[in-house]
Amino acid sequence: MNKIIVIGCPGSGKSYFSKKLKDILNYPIYHLDLIWNKPDKTTISREEFDSILNKIFLEDTWIMDGNYQRTLEMRINACDTIILLDFDLEVSLEGATSRVGQQRDDMPWKEESLSEEFKNKILSFREEKLPEIYKLLDKYKDEKEIIIFKNREESNNYLDSLK
């Protein structure tokens, strides 16, 4: 477990989990939201994003959190461990709502409200994105360590077991 991606529904706690994992493993952590988004709420180009990812892939150890479906298979190829937070919709909605107004180190700005666009990403994730993710996990099941958590208790117990 040297190169780890943490994926899951927006609001599920990918960044929180990744930070806890970083504290245990002492690996560099890369938040895709922080790489992709600029403080003025614009984004870098896809080419620049991919170039940054390819540089990170060369490092010996890392934790990378975020979905970014377009680059998911690229990141799966580069990692040795995939952690999926497959939590209930309510957990993700609650997670996204709870961070409104909070300054976070995994985003270049403070979210002042839960936008309809972001809420819709959460609401549609299980139907639109999760099946694609599971297809990729099935494709790489013999090559990668795949860990799936269905609730926060499972993920917290796992983190405790690593200490």
Helices and strands as residue ranges (DSSP letters): E 3-8, H 14-25, E 29-31, H 32-36, H 46-57, E 62-65, G 69-71, H 72-78, E 81-85, H 89-98, H 116-128, H 130-139, E 145-149, H 152-162
